């Protein structure tokens, strides 16, 4: 059987397994085993197992994933986010769309301290969803801003996705963190601008808050500053030590977990029960990610050894396109894959195909390409039918909020993500300036 046919067969089996509702990790691994048997090369599986133990489980950078997950859980248990949102909500009560703006700003801060999409969306949904609906906010705007803002955690450092990208590319975690900082913050600010503009143009979507909700501004500012100090210390502790070259990504994640635990202790929120729950949740999330990594490693290993990887790369090279058009095609493929796979599967499946081709392009920066792909992957959580943010929000939304309203609510934010991709493509310095300033 030719490599081209095997490549088509592997992706057909992958799509079939996903539409049958099986977990991605087992679909990837199962597809690898079936393809190896169909190709008559069962000995390939022994090579793949060696690669899993040699390249994946021995990867020191991946230790940062459970540590950042643990840090996120500690910060959630500290109660800092709840108080900050309440203060910001009341502070912005005089501003049209103030509740939605509070969601965006707190989500940006959450993104810079957690990097866990499920945690960010769940926390913001529990805190903001019902109050916004009670104050008359439209369900589409409410669900859209919570879902989109909660996804900023995979783009704004410290991001688990960026750590995984770095471990499968020649780039360092520090370079990716620095390169994604400006696009991530600008994307969050674009959400805020959209919310404000739509609130002014369509006041029926975001009604004004009742006067009795307006509290003394000075008190609110002092409360907000007090509550913002612990997360800011955490952010500067992680990113400062990493970007300054004092610590590696793994060491910075350990610093973050330790600082988050200290925040919990100093706020008097430490309980053995919650500590145990944080450890269990960390183990569960980390195992899920690593299962996908192992399955994807098996998939790409069989795909490579049977010749599918080389055949696919040759097809792309023979297209004879201009570099910018080739990159645009790759981003479109990533966007389409985002409707069916989560970011982990997309990164692990596309990197072995795309990165060698991009490295051959003299006019294309690898750092710029990877960050551009990270921006596009924001849509993987929002695009139906398998957008994970939609499912997270559906799980916590009241029954009167329909699934169709959630889907319609995220559409304008998907457009904003596409516009940010265009901005990054037209102005590559948005990605390259900060890493060049920090690392030369």
Buried (B, 14 or more C-beta within 10 A) or exposed (E): EEBBEBBBBBBEBBBEBBEEEEBBBEBBBBBBBBBBEBBEBEEBBEBBBEBBEEBBEEEEBBBBBBBBBBBBBBBBBBBBBBBBBBBBBBBBBEBBBBBBBBBBBBBBBBBBBBBBBBBBBBBBBEBBBBBBBEBEBBBBBBBBBBBBBBBBBBBBBBBBBBBBBBBBBEBBBBBBBBBBBBBBBBBBEBBBEBBBEBBEEEEEBBBBBEEEBEEEEEEBEEBBEEBBEBBEBBBEBBBBBBBEEEBBBBBBBBBBBBBBBBBBEEBEBBEEEBBEEBEEBBEEBBEBBBBBBBBBBBBBBBBBBBBBBBBBBEEBEEEEEEBEEBBBEBBEBBBEBBBBBBBBBBBBBBBBBBBEBBEEBEEBBBBBBBBBBBBBBBBBBBBEEBBBBBBBBBEBBEEEBBBEBBBBBBBBBBEBBBEBBEBBBEEBEBBBBBBBEBEE
